[in-house]
Amino acid sequence: MARTNDVVDVLVIGAGASGGAFAWSLADAGINVMCLEQGGWMDPSAYPSTQDAWEIHKQTDFNPNPNFRSLPQDYPVNESGTPIAPLMFNAVGGSTIHWSAHFPRLHPSDFRVRTLDGVADDWPVSYQQLEPYFSLNDQMMGVAGITGDTAYPPKSERQTPPIPLGKLGDTIVRGFENLGWHWWPSDSAILTRPYDGRAACNNCGPCEIGCPLGAKASTDVTYWPKAIARGAMLKTNARVREITLGKDGLADGAVYYDSDGRVQRQKARIVVMACNGIGTPRLLLNSESSLFPDGLANTSGLVGRNLMFHPYSMVMGVFDEQLEGYKGPLGCAIISSEFYETDLSRGFVRGYAFQVIRNPGPATTAQGFVLSSPIPWGSDHHRVFGERFGRTITVAVIGEDLPESHNRVDLDPTLTDSDGIPAPKVDYRMSENSLKMMDHGIARATEVLQAAGAKEVLVNPLLRPAGWHLLGTARMGADAGNSVVDSYGRSHDVKNLFIIDGSIFVTAGAVNPTSTIQALALHIADYFKQNARHLLD
Ligand SMILES: Cc1cc2nc3c(=O)[nH]c(=O)nc-3n(C[C@H](O)[C@H](O)[C@H](O)COP(=O)(O)OP(=O)(O)OC[C@H]3O[C@@H](n4cnc5c(N)ncnc54)[C@H](O)[C@@H]3O)c2cc1C
């Protein structure tokens, strides 16, 4: 028998990138908000980044793939039908515990792809509408960078100077400059100076196993402490099984398992989903009822459809000189938007970005890092290891995959999590357009590495553990027949149900999505604040 808790005004499910931003914004305005999160608080002092065995942790309890990690708070994902494995973390802070904190915004053109290129759909919001929220989010997360990137409209002053490029960065810049191609020091949500009570980065490198200094902006150290100080309630180890409906067809709360496995019921006036592009469709599909037999808010049939990941090709240059590539944040040095916008003479529509990646530790180097095969075992091992360790630059090609309805998240018929809740199953394949785009990107990345002086270039055309970005599975739109939520994340079917995470992206752009996810969450939160009385009546 479920225990029923007192009714709250706004119930947010998921305490990750979007949930943290949203809950803070509402709490800051004095709105009664509670969040249910299936994971717990992380202890930054226990992060393994500074331990000898840090690379082992990266592959076990800090593996970004929940199927390998298998912690009690994780749920399994059937990934047999996709060449790109979905990655995430489940805790207060969500996947920002794991993320590399590369912090580009989607470009203005990304919001208008139907108008510009006749593909997919325009977003119901524009870059210009989101700009104040991008800026506010930068302030809350703390961004290292430098203004003046011509690929974007002007931005407000970055909070700290950019991450040092180091020898590796200086080397690849030589390649971009030789070719006359665009490059810019990446915006990174990693502090290079103390800011807002947080310490600066010490350039130790493995940001993806949690930052023990708090220099990397995960929402457990940025938004959540402020949200809680302003009255937001956060229940951890609370795994939501379904969103419930009242007789009037409106959402009236959620049923969840608490840390002792007991079923609890949380009543709410408004329910807000922030479980990411896989967790949110999973929960909606698990919340079927006589009113919504195909899953909650799914009259359009689009819940779980149009999954976009961003395919990643990894192009690694090997250099003669020692580049000290293991110094500094792994994923954040330089970005290039040279091939971002459509040029049909290339044989595909839309484009890709380059993201320059530094080097991993010794064990990961021996395992081949981003290549699909380890360096040779046996007599040649030490020679090849010596040639690679600290001496490689990886230019990652991050491509825009367009929404396609067959790429989807569904419920697996047999697989469940430890509470017996049906697990998601992912089916995804790359389009012809994406394949041509990645081929083009690999050739250009090879060119820039050679122009920088690489003596050898090695390629992984599609990185499998690269499902970092989970987008599009409950898309926004003005037309209820062709979208799940409106421009304020409000379900077309259930008026007091909102979605604020990466699921609502209409298209993916060709950059990491989190600054845009959070800007959208803050934009939707402002709508709440302006309409609180009407929404809560
Ligand atoms: C290894 C890695 C590297 C990355 N690097 C970058 C990067 O450099 N730049 C970038 O922009 N992005 C990066 N990302 C992606 C980024 O982390 C995500 O885009 C972002 O966190 C998504 O925000 P979200 O709010 O949609 O979901 P999340 O942050 O994933 O939060 C979802 C939360 O919902 C909770 N939840 C799910 N289901 C339930 C349930 N049933 N009940 C209760 N709680 C639930 C989860 O536990 C989780 O805490 C990376 C991700 C990974 C894994």
The ligand as a Tripos MOL2 file, in Angstrom:
@<TRIPOS>MOLECULE
LIG
   53    58     1     0     0
SMALL
NO_CHARGES

@<TRIPOS>ATOM
      1 C1         30.5920   11.0430  -20.0430 C.3       1 LIG1
      2 C2         29.7340   12.2110  -20.4370 C.ar      1 LIG1
      3 C3         30.3400   13.3630  -20.9500 C.ar      1 LIG1
      4 C4         29.5530   14.4660  -21.3310 C.ar      1 LIG1
      5 N1         30.1760   15.6160  -21.7640 N.ar      1 LIG1
      6 C5         29.4180   16.6930  -22.0940 C.ar      1 LIG1
      7 C6         30.0300   17.9330  -22.4750 C.ar      1 LIG1
      8 O1         31.2460   18.0660  -22.4700 O.2       1 LIG1
      9 N2         29.2160   18.9680  -22.8110 N.ar      1 LIG1
     10 C7         27.8590   18.8670  -22.8200 C.ar      1 LIG1
     11 O2         27.1740   19.8300  -23.1670 O.2       1 LIG1
     12 N3         27.2600   17.7130  -22.4410 N.ar      1 LIG1
     13 C8         27.9980   16.6390  -22.0730 C.ar      1 LIG1
     14 N4         27.3940   15.4880  -21.6540 N.ar      1 LIG1
     15 C9         25.9290   15.4390  -21.6590 C.3       1 LIG1
     16 C10        25.3060   16.1320  -20.4570 C.3       1 LIG1
     17 O3         25.7490   15.5540  -19.2760 O.3       1 LIG1
     18 C11        23.8040   16.0450  -20.6200 C.3       1 LIG1
     19 O4         23.4390   16.7070  -21.8210 O.3       1 LIG1
     20 C12        23.0000   16.6870  -19.4950 C.3       1 LIG1
     21 O5         23.4010   16.2740  -18.2230 O.3       1 LIG1
     22 C13        21.5410   16.3200  -19.7160 C.3       1 LIG1
     23 O6         20.7500   17.0060  -18.7980 O.3       1 LIG1
     24 P1         19.3220   16.4600  -18.4300 P.3       1 LIG1
     25 O7         18.7680   17.3440  -17.3900 O.co2     1 LIG1
     26 O8         18.5540   16.2690  -19.6990 O.co2     1 LIG1
     27 O9         19.5660   14.9810  -17.8230 O.3       1 LIG1
     28 P2         20.5850   14.4170  -16.7550 P.3       1 LIG1
     29 O10        21.6090   15.4000  -16.3830 O.co2     1 LIG1
     30 O11        21.0350   13.0910  -17.2730 O.co2     1 LIG1
     31 O12        19.6730   14.2050  -15.4640 O.3       1 LIG1
     32 C14        18.6100   13.2830  -15.4330 C.3       1 LIG1
     33 C15        18.3740   12.8830  -13.9750 C.3       1 LIG1
     34 O13        17.0970   12.2340  -13.8830 O.3       1 LIG1
     35 C16        17.1960   11.1720  -12.9670 C.3       1 LIG1
     36 N5         16.1440   10.1870  -13.2800 N.ar      1 LIG1
     37 C17        15.9700    9.5120  -14.4400 C.ar      1 LIG1
     38 N6         14.9040    8.6910  -14.3450 N.ar      1 LIG1
     39 C18        14.4090    8.8550  -13.0920 C.ar      1 LIG1
     40 C19        13.3100    8.2660  -12.3950 C.ar      1 LIG1
     41 N7         12.5160    7.3540  -12.9810 N.pl3     1 LIG1
     42 N8         13.0830    8.6520  -11.1120 N.ar      1 LIG1
     43 C20        13.8820    9.5910  -10.5140 C.ar      1 LIG1
     44 N9         14.9430   10.1620  -11.1200 N.ar      1 LIG1
     45 C21        15.1880    9.8010  -12.4060 C.ar      1 LIG1
     46 C22        18.5970   10.6150  -13.2020 C.3       1 LIG1
     47 O14        19.0340    9.8510  -12.0890 O.3       1 LIG1
     48 C23        19.4010   11.8790  -13.4510 C.3       1 LIG1
     49 O15        19.9900   12.3690  -12.2730 O.3       1 LIG1
     50 C24        28.1450   14.3850  -21.2290 C.ar      1 LIG1
     51 C25        27.5420   13.2360  -20.7070 C.ar      1 LIG1
     52 C26        28.3140   12.1570  -20.3070 C.ar      1 LIG1
     53 C27        27.6330   10.9430  -19.7530 C.3       1 LIG1
@<TRIPOS>BOND
     1     1     2 1
     2     2     3 ar
     3     2    52 ar
     4     3     4 ar
     5     4     5 ar
     6     4    50 ar
     7     5     6 ar
     8     6     7 ar
     9     6    13 1
    10     7     8 2
    11     7     9 ar
    12     9    10 ar
    13    10    11 2
    14    10    12 ar
    15    12    13 ar
    16    13    14 ar
    17    14    15 1
    18    14    50 ar
    19    15    16 1
    20    16    17 1
    21    16    18 1
    22    18    19 1
    23    18    20 1
    24    20    21 1
    25    20    22 1
    26    22    23 1
    27    23    24 1
    28    24    25 2
    29    24    26 1
    30    24    27 1
    31    27    28 1
    32    28    29 2
    33    28    30 1
    34    28    31 1
    35    31    32 1
    36    32    33 1
    37    33    34 1
    38    33    48 1
    39    34    35 1
    40    35    36 1
    41    35    46 1
    42    36    37 ar
    43    36    45 ar
    44    37    38 ar
    45    38    39 ar
    46    39    40 ar
    47    39    45 ar
    48    40    41 1
    49    40    42 ar
    50    42    43 ar
    51    43    44 ar
    52    44    45 ar
    53    46    47 1
    54    46    48 1
    55    48    49 1
    56    50    51 ar
    57    51    52 ar
    58    52    53 1
@<TRIPOS>SUBSTRUCTURE
     1 LIG1         1 GROUP 0 **** ****
